[in-house]
């Protein structure tokens, strides 16, 4: 008898696979949000020092503003 939680042929519980997909989707969304935030801060900063200070205050990394994986803005 197969448990009702096992729906995949590989024996991995369906709910565990769904959780993993949800985490990946959330990470991708968060990366895009960080990218947008970094670019917004950079666009409003008066100079490099101002930008660096604002990003540090927000807990952001300037490298998040130059994403090349397609999840940015």
PQR file with spaces between the fields and no chain letter, atoms N, CA, C, O and H, PARSE charges and radii, in Angstrom:
ATOM       1  N    UNK     1       0.851   -1.185    0.000 -0.4000 1.5000
ATOM       2  CA   UNK     1       0.000    0.000    0.000 -0.0000 2.0000
ATOM       3  C    UNK     1       0.888    1.238    0.000  0.5500 1.7000
ATOM       4  O    UNK     1       1.860    1.310    0.753 -0.5500 1.4000
ATOM       5  N    UNK     2       0.559    2.201   -0.836 -0.4000 1.5000
ATOM       6  CA   UNK     2       1.329    3.438   -0.962 -0.0000 2.0000
ATOM       7  C    UNK     2       0.677    4.515   -0.126  0.5500 1.7000
ATOM       8  O    UNK     2      -0.544    4.675   -0.126 -0.5500 1.4000
ATOM       9  H    UNK     2      -0.230    2.143   -1.447  0.4000 1.0000
ATOM      10  N    UNK     3       1.505    5.243    0.579 -0.4000 1.5000
ATOM      11  CA   UNK     3       0.990    6.339    1.389 -0.0000 2.0000
ATOM      12  C    UNK     3       0.327    7.385    0.505  0.5500 1.7000
ATOM      13  O    UNK     3       0.724    7.556   -0.648 -0.5500 1.4000
ATOM      14  H    UNK     3       2.497    5.113    0.578  0.4000 1.0000
ATOM      15  N    UNK     4      -0.652    8.072    1.012 -0.4000 1.5000
ATOM      16  CA   UNK     4      -1.324    9.112    0.236 -0.0000 2.0000
ATOM      17  C    UNK     4      -0.433   10.318    0.012  0.5500 1.7000
ATOM      18  O    UNK     4      -0.742   11.168   -0.823 -0.5500 1.4000
ATOM      19  H    UNK     4      -0.974    7.934    1.948  0.4000 1.0000
ATOM      20  N    UNK     5       0.693   10.410    0.760 -0.4000 1.5000
ATOM      21  CA   UNK     5       1.607   11.526    0.604 -0.0000 2.0000
ATOM      22  C    UNK     5       2.610   11.294   -0.531  0.5500 1.7000
ATOM      23  O    UNK     5       3.256   12.235   -0.991 -0.5500 1.4000
ATOM      24  H    UNK     5       0.944    9.719    1.438  0.4000 1.0000
ATOM      25  N    UNK     6       2.737   10.060   -0.977 -0.4000 1.5000
ATOM      26  CA   UNK     6       3.680    9.748   -2.046 -0.0000 2.0000
ATOM      27  C    UNK     6       2.929    9.717   -3.369  0.5500 1.7000
ATOM      28  O    UNK     6       2.106    8.836   -3.619 -0.5500 1.4000
ATOM      29  H    UNK     6       2.211    9.295   -0.604  0.4000 1.0000
ATOM      30  N    UNK     7       3.230   10.692   -4.204 -0.4000 1.5000
ATOM      31  CA   UNK     7       2.558   10.760   -5.495 -0.0000 2.0000
ATOM      32  C    UNK     7       3.549   10.648   -6.644  0.5500 1.7000
ATOM      33  O    UNK     7       3.152   10.463   -7.794 -0.5500 1.4000
ATOM      34  H    UNK     7       3.898   11.407   -4.001  0.4000 1.0000
ATOM      35  N    UNK     8       4.822   10.759   -6.340 -0.4000 1.5000
ATOM      36  CA   UNK     8       5.848   10.690   -7.380 -0.0000 2.0000
ATOM      37  C    UNK     8       6.426    9.289   -7.449  0.5500 1.7000
ATOM      38  O    UNK     8       6.470    8.582   -6.442 -0.5500 1.4000
ATOM      39  H    UNK     8       5.144   10.910   -5.405  0.4000 1.0000
ATOM      40  N    UNK     9       6.867    8.886   -8.628 -0.4000 1.5000
ATOM      41  CA   UNK     9       7.444    7.555   -8.810 -0.0000 2.0000
ATOM      42  C    UNK     9       8.781    7.394   -8.105  0.5500 1.7000
ATOM      43  O    UNK     9       9.206    6.272   -7.831 -0.5500 1.4000
ATOM      44  H    UNK     9       6.831    9.461   -9.446  0.4000 1.0000
ATOM      45  N    UNK    10       9.453    8.514   -7.805 -0.4000 1.5000
ATOM      46  CA   UNK    10      10.783    8.421   -7.192 -0.0000 2.0000
ATOM      47  C    UNK    10      10.718    8.226   -5.679  0.5500 1.7000
ATOM      48  O    UNK    10      11.759    8.118   -5.030 -0.5500 1.4000
ATOM      49  H    UNK    10       9.107    9.426   -8.027  0.4000 1.0000
ATOM      50  N    UNK    11       9.529    8.182   -5.113 -0.4000 1.5000
ATOM      51  CA   UNK    11       9.390    7.948   -3.681 -0.0000 2.0000
ATOM      52  C    UNK    11       9.516    9.200   -2.841  0.5500 1.7000
ATOM      53  O    UNK    11       9.446    9.126   -1.614 -0.5500 1.4000
ATOM      54  H    UNK    11       8.683    8.270   -5.639  0.4000 1.0000
ATOM      55  N    UNK    12       9.701   10.359   -3.476 -0.4000 1.5000
ATOM      56  CA   UNK    12       9.802   11.616   -2.739 -0.0000 2.0000
ATOM      57  C    UNK    12       8.392   12.110   -2.453  0.5500 1.7000
ATOM      58  O    UNK    12       7.557   12.176   -3.356 -0.5500 1.4000
ATOM      59  H    UNK    12       9.757   10.419   -4.472  0.4000 1.0000
ATOM      60  N    UNK    13       8.125   12.456   -1.201 -0.4000 1.5000
ATOM      61  CA   UNK    13       6.788   12.941   -0.881 -0.0000 2.0000
ATOM      62  C    UNK    13       6.458   14.175   -1.713  0.5500 1.7000
ATOM      63  O    UNK    13       7.291   15.066   -1.876 -0.5500 1.4000
ATOM      64  H    UNK    13       8.803   12.402   -0.467  0.4000 1.0000
ATOM      65  N    UNK    14       5.255   14.217   -2.228 -0.4000 1.5000
ATOM      66  CA   UNK    14       4.825   15.328   -3.068 -0.0000 2.0000
ATOM      67  C    UNK    14       4.924   16.648   -2.310  0.5500 1.7000
ATOM      68  O    UNK    14       5.317   17.663   -2.885 -0.5500 1.4000
ATOM      69  H    UNK    14       4.579   13.492   -2.095  0.4000 1.0000
ATOM      70  N    UNK    15       4.572   16.644   -1.035 -0.4000 1.5000
ATOM      71  CA   UNK    15       4.597   17.893   -0.274 -0.0000 2.0000
ATOM      72  C    UNK    15       6.023   18.396   -0.079  0.5500 1.7000
ATOM      73  O    UNK    15       6.226   19.606    0.018 -0.5500 1.4000
ATOM      74  H    UNK    15       4.252   15.820   -0.568  0.4000 1.0000
ATOM      75  N    UNK    16       7.012   17.516   -0.019 -0.4000 1.5000
ATOM      76  CA   UNK    16       8.409   17.957    0.125 -0.0000 2.0000
ATOM      77  C    UNK    16       8.883   18.608   -1.167  0.5500 1.7000
ATOM      78  O    UNK    16       9.593   19.613   -1.117 -0.5500 1.4000
ATOM      79  H    UNK    16       6.847   16.533   -0.098  0.4000 1.0000
ATOM      80  N    UNK    17       8.517   18.072   -2.303 -0.4000 1.5000
ATOM      81  CA   UNK    17       8.894   18.659   -3.582 -0.0000 2.0000
ATOM      82  C    UNK    17       8.253   20.018   -3.775  0.5500 1.7000
ATOM      83  O    UNK    17       8.872   20.934   -4.317 -0.5500 1.4000
ATOM      84  H    UNK    17       7.941   17.255   -2.344  0.4000 1.0000
ATOM      85  N    UNK    18       7.034   20.146   -3.340 -0.4000 1.5000
ATOM      86  CA   UNK    18       6.342   21.426   -3.436 -0.0000 2.0000
ATOM      87  C    UNK    18       7.003   22.478   -2.579  0.5500 1.7000
ATOM      88  O    UNK    18       7.094   23.638   -2.979 -0.5500 1.4000
ATOM      89  H    UNK    18       6.531   19.402   -2.900  0.4000 1.0000
ATOM      90  N    UNK    19       7.467   22.089   -1.403 -0.4000 1.5000
ATOM      91  CA   UNK    19       8.154   23.021   -0.514 -0.0000 2.0000
ATOM      92  C    UNK    19       9.456   23.489   -1.128  0.5500 1.7000
ATOM      93  O    UNK    19       9.797   24.667   -1.027 -0.5500 1.4000
ATOM      94  H    UNK    19       7.393   21.147   -1.077  0.4000 1.0000
ATOM      95  N    UNK    20      10.182   22.597   -1.757 -0.4000 1.5000
ATOM      96  CA   UNK    20      11.446   22.959   -2.384 -0.0000 2.0000
ATOM      97  C    UNK    20      11.207   23.919   -3.540  0.5500 1.7000
ATOM      98  O    UNK    20      11.939   24.895   -3.700 -0.5500 1.4000
ATOM      99  H    UNK    20       9.904   21.640   -1.839  0.4000 1.0000
ATOM     100  N    UNK    21      10.194   23.649   -4.339 -0.4000 1.5000
ATOM     101  CA   UNK    21       9.873   24.556   -5.452 -0.0000 2.0000
ATOM     102  C    UNK    21       9.460   25.927   -4.937  0.5500 1.7000
ATOM     103  O    UNK    21       9.815   26.949   -5.523 -0.5500 1.4000
ATOM     104  H    UNK    21       9.599   22.856   -4.209  0.4000 1.0000
ATOM     105  N    UNK    22       8.719   25.946   -3.852 -0.4000 1.5000
ATOM     106  CA   UNK    22       8.285   27.218   -3.275 -0.0000 2.0000
ATOM     107  C    UNK    22       9.475   28.010   -2.757  0.5500 1.7000
ATOM     108  O    UNK    22       9.527   29.230   -2.914 -0.5500 1.4000
ATOM     109  H    UNK    22       8.431   25.115   -3.376  0.4000 1.0000
ATOM     110  N    UNK    23      10.439   27.317   -2.137 -0.4000 1.5000
ATOM     111  CA   UNK    23      11.642   28.012   -1.648 -0.0000 2.0000
ATOM     112  C    UNK    23      12.430   28.614   -2.793  0.5500 1.7000
ATOM     113  O    UNK    23      12.891   29.751   -2.696 -0.5500 1.4000
ATOM     114  H    UNK    23      10.396   26.326   -2.010  0.4000 1.0000
ATOM     115  N    UNK    24      12.592   27.870   -3.876 -0.4000 1.5000
ATOM     116  CA   UNK    24      13.328   28.374   -5.041 -0.0000 2.0000
ATOM     117  C    UNK    24      12.610   29.585   -5.618  0.5500 1.7000
ATOM     118  O    UNK    24      13.247   30.588   -5.941 -0.5500 1.4000
ATOM     119  H    UNK    24      12.217   26.946   -3.955  0.4000 1.0000
ATOM     120  N    UNK    25      11.299   29.504   -5.750 -0.4000 1.5000
ATOM     121  CA   UNK    25      10.531   30.630   -6.281 -0.0000 2.0000
ATOM     122  C    UNK    25      10.659   31.849   -5.379  0.5500 1.7000
ATOM     123  O    UNK    25      10.775   32.975   -5.863 -0.5500 1.4000
ATOM     124  H    UNK    25      10.781   28.690   -5.488  0.4000 1.0000
ATOM     125  N    UNK    26      10.639   31.626   -4.066 -0.4000 1.5000
ATOM     126  CA   UNK    26      10.782   32.745   -3.127 -0.0000 2.0000
ATOM     127  C    UNK    26      12.169   33.368   -3.219  0.5500 1.7000
ATOM     128  O    UNK    26      12.300   34.591   -3.185 -0.5500 1.4000
ATOM     129  H    UNK    26      10.545   30.711   -3.673  0.4000 1.0000
ATOM     130  N    UNK    27      13.206   32.538   -3.336 -0.4000 1.5000
ATOM     131  CA   UNK    27      14.563   33.056   -3.468 -0.0000 2.0000
ATOM     132  C    UNK    27      14.715   33.877   -4.736  0.5500 1.7000
ATOM     133  O    UNK    27      15.358   34.927   -4.721 -0.5500 1.4000
ATOM     134  H    UNK    27      13.099   31.545   -3.363  0.4000 1.0000
ATOM     135  N    UNK    28      14.131   33.412   -5.836 -0.4000 1.5000
ATOM     136  CA   UNK    28      14.197   34.149   -7.097 -0.0000 2.0000
ATOM     137  C    UNK    28      13.461   35.481   -6.983  0.5500 1.7000
ATOM     138  O    UNK    28      13.934   36.505   -7.475 -0.5500 1.4000
ATOM     139  H    UNK    28      13.609   32.559   -5.849  0.4000 1.0000
ATOM     140  N    UNK    29      12.309   35.458   -6.337 -0.4000 1.5000
ATOM     141  CA   UNK    29      11.543   36.688   -6.139 -0.0000 2.0000
ATOM     142  C    UNK    29      12.327   37.671   -5.274  0.5500 1.7000
ATOM     143  O    UNK    29      12.410   38.856   -5.595 -0.5500 1.4000
ATOM     144  H    UNK    29      11.925   34.625   -5.938  0.4000 1.0000
ATOM     145  N    UNK    30      12.899   37.180   -4.181 -0.4000 1.5000
ATOM     146  CA   UNK    30      13.665   38.045   -3.284 -0.0000 2.0000
ATOM     147  C    UNK    30      14.887   38.635   -3.980  0.5500 1.7000
ATOM     148  O    UNK    30      15.236   39.793   -3.750 -0.5500 1.4000
ATOM     149  H    UNK    30      12.831   36.217   -3.920  0.4000 1.0000
ATOM     150  N    UNK    31      15.532   37.848   -4.821 -0.4000 1.5000
ATOM     151  CA   UNK    31      16.689   38.347   -5.571 -0.0000 2.0000
ATOM     152  C    UNK    31      16.262   39.497   -6.485  0.5500 1.7000
ATOM     153  O    UNK    31      16.963   40.503   -6.591 -0.5500 1.4000
ATOM     154  H    UNK    31      15.249   36.907   -5.007  0.4000 1.0000
ATOM     155  N    UNK    32      15.133   39.349   -7.129 -0.4000 1.5000
ATOM     156  CA   UNK    32      14.620   40.414   -7.980 -0.0000 2.0000
ATOM     157  C    UNK    32      14.261   41.661   -7.189  0.5500 1.7000
ATOM     158  O    UNK    32      14.503   42.779   -7.643 -0.5500 1.4000
ATOM     159  H    UNK    32      14.564   38.532   -7.043  0.4000 1.0000
ATOM     160  N    UNK    33      13.690   41.474   -6.015 -0.4000 1.5000
ATOM     161  CA   UNK    33      13.360   42.607   -5.151 -0.0000 2.0000
ATOM     162  C    UNK    33      14.624   43.337   -4.702  0.5500 1.7000
ATOM     163  O    UNK    33      14.665   44.567   -4.695 -0.5500 1.4000
ATOM     164  H    UNK    33      13.494   40.565   -5.646  0.4000 1.0000
ATOM     165  N    UNK    34      15.659   42.577   -4.325 -0.4000 1.5000
ATOM     166  CA   UNK    34      16.926   43.202   -3.922 -0.0000 2.0000
ATOM     167  C    UNK    34      17.544   43.970   -5.079  0.5500 1.7000
ATOM     168  O    UNK    34      18.064   45.070   -4.893 -0.5500 1.4000
ATOM     169  H    UNK    34      15.626   41.577   -4.331  0.4000 1.0000
ATOM     170  N    UNK    35      17.489   43.392   -6.272 -0.4000 1.5000
ATOM     171  CA   UNK    35      18.031   44.060   -7.452 -0.0000 2.0000
ATOM     172  C    UNK    35      17.346   45.407   -7.665  0.5500 1.7000
ATOM     173  O    UNK    35      18.007   46.424   -7.874 -0.5500 1.4000
ATOM     174  H    UNK    35      17.067   42.498   -6.423  0.4000 1.0000
ATOM     175  N    UNK    36      16.038   45.403   -7.611 -0.4000 1.5000
ATOM     176  CA   UNK    36      15.283   46.642   -7.785 -0.0000 2.0000
ATOM     177  C    UNK    36      15.589   47.655   -6.701  0.5500 1.7000
ATOM     178  O    UNK    36      15.703   48.849   -6.977 -0.5500 1.4000
ATOM     179  H    UNK    36      15.501   44.577   -7.441  0.4000 1.0000
ATOM     180  N    UNK    37      15.723   47.184   -5.464 -0.4000 1.5000
ATOM     181  CA   UNK    37      16.020   48.088   -4.347 -0.0000 2.0000
ATOM     182  C    UNK    37      17.402   48.715   -4.502  0.5500 1.7000
ATOM     183  O    UNK    37      17.570   49.917   -4.292 -0.5500 1.4000
ATOM     184  H    UNK    37      15.631   46.213   -5.240  0.4000 1.0000
ATOM     185  N    UNK    38      18.382   47.909   -4.866 -0.4000 1.5000
ATOM     186  CA   UNK    38      19.744   48.437   -5.042 -0.0000 2.0000
ATOM     187  C    UNK    38      19.768   49.468   -6.159  0.5500 1.7000
ATOM     188  O    UNK    38      20.388   50.522   -6.020 -0.5500 1.4000
ATOM     189  H    UNK    38      18.246   46.933   -5.037  0.4000 1.0000
ATOM     190  N    UNK    39      19.109   49.175   -7.244 -0.4000 1.5000
ATOM     191  CA   UNK    39      19.099   50.120   -8.369 -0.0000 2.0000
ATOM     192  C    UNK    39      18.349   51.403   -8.020  0.5500 1.7000
ATOM     193  O    UNK    39      18.739   52.487   -8.456 -0.5500 1.4000
ATOM     194  H    UNK    39      18.606   48.319   -7.357  0.4000 1.0000
ATOM     195  N    UNK    40      17.285   51.289   -7.243 -0.4000 1.5000
ATOM     196  CA   UNK    40      16.551   52.482   -6.810 -0.0000 2.0000
ATOM     197  C    UNK    40      17.421   53.345   -5.914  0.5500 1.7000
ATOM     198  O    UNK    40      17.482   54.562   -6.093 -0.5500 1.4000
ATOM     199  H    UNK    40      16.968   50.409   -6.889  0.4000 1.0000
ATOM     200  N    UNK    41      18.095   52.729   -4.953 -0.4000 1.5000
ATOM     201  CA   UNK    41      18.993   53.475   -4.062 -0.0000 2.0000
ATOM     202  C    UNK    41      20.092   54.140   -4.868  0.5500 1.7000
ATOM     203  O    UNK    41      20.384   55.319   -4.667 -0.5500 1.4000
ATOM     204  H    UNK    41      18.046   51.741   -4.808  0.4000 1.0000
ATOM     205  N    UNK    42      20.703   53.397   -5.778 -0.4000 1.5000
ATOM     206  CA   UNK    42      21.787   53.959   -6.589 -0.0000 2.0000
ATOM     207  C    UNK    42      21.298   55.134   -7.433  0.5500 1.7000
ATOM     208  O    UNK    42      22.028   56.105   -7.631 -0.5500 1.4000
ATOM     209  H    UNK    42      20.466   52.440   -5.941  0.4000 1.0000
ATOM     210  N    UNK    43      20.093   55.048   -7.918 -0.4000 1.5000
ATOM     211  CA   UNK    43      19.547   56.126   -8.730 -0.0000 2.0000
ATOM     212  C    UNK    43      19.234   57.386   -7.948  0.5500 1.7000
ATOM     213  O    UNK    43      19.177   58.472   -8.526 -0.5500 1.4000
ATOM     214  H    UNK    43      19.500   54.259   -7.758  0.4000 1.0000
ATOM     215  N    UNK    44      19.031   57.264   -6.652 -0.4000 1.5000
ATOM     216  CA   UNK    44      18.693   58.419   -5.830 -0.0000 2.0000
ATOM     217  C    UNK    44      19.856   58.927   -4.989  0.5500 1.7000
ATOM     218  O    UNK    44      19.772   60.014   -4.416 -0.5500 1.4000
ATOM     219  H    UNK    44      19.077   56.382   -6.183  0.4000 1.0000
ATOM     220  N    UNK    45      20.928   58.167   -4.907 -0.4000 1.5000
ATOM     221  CA   UNK    45      22.092   58.590   -4.114 -0.0000 2.0000
ATOM     222  C    UNK    45      22.794   59.757   -4.801  0.5500 1.7000
ATOM     223  O    UNK    45      22.810   59.853   -6.028 -0.5500 1.4000
ATOM     224  H    UNK    45      20.996   57.285   -5.373  0.4000 1.0000
ATOM     225  N    UNK    46      23.373   60.642   -3.991 -0.4000 1.5000
ATOM     226  CA   UNK    46      24.045   61.817   -4.554 -0.0000 2.0000
ATOM     227  C    UNK    46      25.475   61.510   -4.995  0.5500 1.7000
ATOM     228  O    UNK    46      26.012   62.190   -5.870 -0.5500 1.4000
ATOM     229  H    UNK    46      23.361   60.564   -2.994  0.4000 1.0000
ATOM     230  N    UNK    47      26.089   60.499   -4.400 -0.4000 1.5000
ATOM     231  CA   UNK    47      27.431   60.093   -4.801 -0.0000 2.0000
ATOM     232  C    UNK    47      27.687   58.662   -4.317  0.5500 1.7000
ATOM     233  O    UNK    47      26.818   58.033   -3.713 -0.5500 1.4000
ATOM     234  H    UNK    47      25.653   59.947   -3.689  0.4000 1.0000
ATOM     235  N    UNK    48      28.888   58.166   -4.592 -0.4000 1.5000
ATOM     236  CA   UNK    48      29.221   56.782   -4.240 -0.0000 2.0000
ATOM     237  C    UNK    48      29.167   56.564   -2.734  0.5500 1.7000
ATOM     238  O    UNK    48      28.662   55.539   -2.276 -0.5500 1.4000
ATOM     239  H    UNK    48      29.593   58.677   -5.083  0.4000 1.0000
ATOM     240  N    UNK    49      29.677   57.509   -1.963 -0.4000 1.5000
ATOM     241  CA   UNK    49      29.655   57.364   -0.496 -0.0000 2.0000
ATOM     242  C    UNK    49      28.222   57.304    0.025  0.5500 1.7000
ATOM     243  O    UNK    49      27.909   56.495    0.898 -0.5500 1.4000
ATOM     244  H    UNK    49      30.087   58.342   -2.335  0.4000 1.0000
ATOM     245  N    UNK    50      27.360   58.155   -0.506 -0.4000 1.5000
ATOM     246  CA   UNK    50      25.956   58.160   -0.109 -0.0000 2.0000
ATOM     247  C    UNK    50      25.308   56.816   -0.439  0.5500 1.7000
ATOM     248  O    UNK    50      24.587   56.248    0.380 -0.5500 1.4000
ATOM     249  H    UNK    50      27.614   58.813   -1.215  0.4000 1.0000
ATOM     250  N    UNK    51      25.573   56.315   -1.646 -0.4000 1.5000
ATOM     251  CA   UNK    51      25.015   55.037   -2.074 -0.0000 2.0000
ATOM     252  C    UNK    51      25.489   53.908   -1.160  0.5500 1.7000
ATOM     253  O    UNK    51      24.691   53.081   -0.720 -0.5500 1.4000
ATOM     254  H    UNK    51      26.159   56.776   -2.312  0.4000 1.0000
ATOM     255  N    UNK    52      26.784   53.882   -0.880 -0.4000 1.5000
ATOM     256  CA   UNK    52      27.349   52.845   -0.009 -0.0000 2.0000
ATOM     257  C    UNK    52      26.717   52.877    1.370  0.5500 1.7000
ATOM     258  O    UNK    52      26.377   51.835    1.931 -0.5500 1.4000
ATOM     259  H    UNK    52      27.432   54.555   -1.237  0.4000 1.0000
ATOM     260  N    UNK    53      26.558   54.085    1.919 -0.4000 1.5000
ATOM     261  CA   UNK    53      25.972   54.235    3.251 -0.0000 2.0000
ATOM     262  C    UNK    53      24.512   53.770    3.261  0.5500 1.7000
ATOM     263  O    UNK    53      24.092   53.043    4.161 -0.5500 1.4000
ATOM     264  H    UNK    53      26.834   54.932    1.463  0.4000 1.0000
ATOM     265  N    UNK    54      23.743   54.198    2.246 -0.4000 1.5000
ATOM     266  CA   UNK    54      22.330   53.821    2.191 -0.0000 2.0000
ATOM     267  C    UNK    54      22.153   52.312    2.031  0.5500 1.7000
ATOM     268  O    UNK    54      21.304   51.706    2.686 -0.5500 1.4000
ATOM     269  H    UNK    54      24.085   54.789    1.515  0.4000 1.0000
ATOM     270  N    UNK    55      22.955   51.714    1.161 -0.4000 1.5000
ATOM     271  CA   UNK    55      22.866   50.260    0.982 -0.0000 2.0000
ATOM     272  C    UNK    55      23.201   49.525    2.272  0.5500 1.7000
ATOM     273  O    UNK    55      22.541   48.547    2.624 -0.5500 1.4000
ATOM     274  H    UNK    55      23.645   52.206    0.629  0.4000 1.0000
ATOM     275  N    UNK    56      24.227   49.995    2.976 -0.4000 1.5000
ATOM     276  CA   UNK    56      24.603   49.361    4.251 -0.0000 2.0000
ATOM     277  C    UNK    56      23.475   49.489    5.271  0.5500 1.7000
ATOM     278  O    UNK    56      23.194   48.550    6.015 -0.5500 1.4000
ATOM     279  H    UNK    56      24.763   50.790    2.690  0.4000 1.0000
ATOM     280  N    UNK    57      22.835   50.650    5.303 -0.4000 1.5000
ATOM     281  CA   UNK    57      21.732   50.863    6.246 -0.0000 2.0000
ATOM     282  C    UNK    57      20.573   49.912    5.965  0.5500 1.7000
ATOM     283  O    UNK    57      19.873   49.484    6.882 -0.5500 1.4000
ATOM     284  H    UNK    57      23.064   51.413    4.699  0.4000 1.0000
ATOM     285  N    UNK    58      20.379   49.588    4.691 -0.4000 1.5000
ATOM     286  CA   UNK    58      19.282   48.704    4.295 -0.0000 2.0000
ATOM     287  C    UNK    58      19.669   47.231    4.284  0.5500 1.7000
ATOM     288  O    UNK    58      18.831   46.362    4.042 -0.5500 1.4000
ATOM     289  H    UNK    58      20.947   49.936    3.946  0.4000 1.0000
ATOM     290  N    UNK    59      20.944   46.957    4.547 -0.4000 1.5000
ATOM     291  CA   UNK    59      21.398   45.568    4.547 -0.0000 2.0000
ATOM     292  C    UNK    59      21.496   44.980    3.155  0.5500 1.7000
ATOM     293  O    UNK    59      21.355   43.771    2.973 -0.5500 1.4000
ATOM     294  H    UNK    59      21.624   47.663    4.744  0.4000 1.0000
ATOM     295  N    UNK    60      21.742   45.845    2.160 -0.4000 1.5000
ATOM     296  CA   UNK    60      21.840   45.398    0.770 -0.0000 2.0000
ATOM     297  C    UNK    60      23.291   45.407    0.313  0.5500 1.7000
ATOM     298  O    UNK    60      24.129   46.104    0.885 -0.5500 1.4000
ATOM     299  H    UNK    60      21.857   46.827    2.308  0.4000 1.0000
ATOM     300  N    UNK    61      23.573   44.639   -0.708 -0.4000 1.5000
ATOM     301  CA   UNK    61      24.905   44.550   -1.290 -0.0000 2.0000
ATOM     302  C    UNK    61      24.834   45.126   -2.695  0.5500 1.7000
ATOM     303  O    UNK    61      23.926   44.784   -3.454 -0.5500 1.4000
ATOM     304  H    UNK    61      22.891   44.073   -1.172  0.4000 1.0000
ATOM     305  N    UNK    62      25.764   45.983   -3.052 -0.4000 1.5000
ATOM     306  CA   UNK    62      25.762   46.614   -4.374 -0.0000 2.0000
ATOM     307  C    UNK    62      25.805   45.580   -5.495  0.5500 1.7000
ATOM     308  O    UNK    62      25.290   45.831   -6.585 -0.5500 1.4000
ATOM     309  H    UNK    62      26.501   46.260   -2.435  0.4000 1.0000
ATOM     310  N    UNK    63      26.404   44.437   -5.246 -0.4000 1.5000
ATOM     311  CA   UNK    63      26.467   43.395   -6.277 -0.0000 2.0000
ATOM     312  C    UNK    63      25.089   42.863   -6.645  0.5500 1.7000
ATOM     313  O    UNK    63      24.913   42.309   -7.730 -0.5500 1.4000
ATOM     314  H    UNK    63      26.822   44.233   -4.361  0.4000 1.0000
ATOM     315  N    UNK    64      24.110   43.021   -5.759 -0.4000 1.5000
ATOM     316  CA   UNK    64      22.746   42.575   -6.066 -0.0000 2.0000
ATOM     317  C    UNK    64      22.110   43.420   -7.161  0.5500 1.7000
ATOM     318  O    UNK    64      21.111   43.007   -7.750 -0.5500 1.4000
ATOM     319  H    UNK    64      24.253   43.471   -4.878  0.4000 1.0000
ATOM     320  N    UNK    65      22.663   44.590   -7.446 -0.4000 1.5000
ATOM     321  CA   UNK    65      22.102   45.464   -8.462 -0.0000 2.0000
ATOM     322  C    UNK    65      22.536   45.125   -9.870  0.5500 1.7000
ATOM     323  O    UNK    65      22.052   45.732  -10.825 -0.5500 1.4000
ATOM     324  H    UNK    65      23.475   44.925   -6.968  0.4000 1.0000
ATOM     325  N    UNK    66      23.435   44.174  -10.022 -0.4000 1.5000
ATOM     326  CA   UNK    66      23.944   43.844  -11.354 -0.0000 2.0000
ATOM     327  C    UNK    66      23.755   42.368  -11.659  0.5500 1.7000
ATOM     328  O    UNK    66      24.689   41.685  -12.078 -0.5500 1.4000
ATOM     329  H    UNK    66      23.829   43.681   -9.246  0.4000 1.0000
ATOM     330  N    UNK    67      22.555   41.889  -11.447 -0.4000 1.5000
ATOM     331  CA   UNK    67      22.264   40.478  -11.663 -0.0000 2.0000
ATOM     332  C    UNK    67      22.214   40.174  -13.148  0.5500 1.7000
ATOM     333  O    UNK    67      21.613   40.920  -13.921 -0.5500 1.4000
ATOM     334  H    UNK    67      21.796   42.443  -11.107  0.4000 1.0000
ATOM     335  N    UNK    68      22.830   39.106  -13.537 -0.4000 1.5000
ATOM     336  CA   UNK    68      22.837   38.705  -14.938 -0.0000 2.0000
ATOM     337  C    UNK    68      22.028   37.440  -15.185  0.5500 1.7000
ATOM     338  O    UNK    68      22.066   36.898  -16.290 -0.5500 1.4000
ATOM     339  H    UNK    68      23.319   38.500  -12.910  0.4000 1.0000
ATOM     340  N    UNK    69      21.304   36.960  -14.193 -0.4000 1.5000
ATOM     341  CA   UNK    69      20.580   35.690  -14.340 -0.0000 2.0000
ATOM     342  C    UNK    69      19.141   35.860  -14.789  0.5500 1.7000
ATOM     343  O    UNK    69      18.390   34.887  -14.850 -0.5500 1.4000
ATOM     344  H    UNK    69      21.273   37.400  -13.295  0.4000 1.0000
ATOM     345  N    UNK    70      18.747   37.103  -15.106 -0.4000 1.5000
ATOM     346  CA   UNK    70      17.410   37.313  -15.619 -0.0000 2.0000
ATOM     347  C    UNK    70      16.336   37.541  -14.565  0.5500 1.7000
ATOM     348  O    UNK    70      15.166   37.707  -14.909 -0.5500 1.4000
ATOM     349  H    UNK    70      19.358   37.893  -15.056  0.4000 1.0000
ATOM     350  N    UNK    71      16.712   37.551  -13.286 -0.4000 1.5000
ATOM     351  CA   UNK    71      15.709   37.730  -12.244 -0.0000 2.0000
ATOM     352  C    UNK    71      15.660   39.162  -11.749  0.5500 1.7000
ATOM     353  O    UNK    71      14.916   39.464  -10.816 -0.5500 1.4000
ATOM     354  H    UNK    71      17.662   37.416  -13.008  0.4000 1.0000
ATOM     355  N    UNK    72      16.424   40.037  -12.345 -0.4000 1.5000
ATOM     356  CA   UNK    72      16.427   41.439  -11.943 -0.0000 2.0000
ATOM     357  C    UNK    72      15.452   42.252  -12.754  0.5500 1.7000
ATOM     358  O    UNK    72      14.684   41.712  -13.549 -0.5500 1.4000
ATOM     359  H    UNK    72      17.028   39.792  -13.103  0.4000 1.0000
ATOM     360  N    UNK    73      15.485   43.522  -12.556 -0.4000 1.5000
ATOM     361  CA   UNK    73      14.594   44.439  -13.272 -0.0000 2.0000
ATOM     362  C    UNK    73      15.338   45.097  -14.391  0.5500 1.7000
ATOM     363  O    UNK    73      14.766   45.908  -15.119 -0.5500 1.4000
ATOM     364  H    UNK    73      16.110   43.960  -11.910  0.4000 1.0000
